[in-house]
Amino acid sequence: MVHHPRFHFHFVPTSSSWLIQVERWFKEITDQRIRGEAYRSELELIGAVKLYIERYNKVPTPFIWRATADGILS
């Protein structure tokens, strides 16, 4: 593995369901706010993400885990 000062690998167990929830959150932002838009700058993109988070936090809804252990293992 090539060493790069900006990147650090962190290995977590595959059973880390919290990580799946984090990935799901980023999918929500991507699908509902980022994809399909054109941003003229990084600051404009950051502003759009912050606005999405502000609006989401006004009426937050939890992610509900619906997968079963059998379904995941198969």
Secondary structure, 3 states (H helix, E strand, C coil): CCCCCCCCCCCCCCCCHHHHHHHHHHHHHHHHHHCCCCCCCHHHHHHHHHHHHHHHHHCCCCCCCCCCHHHHHC
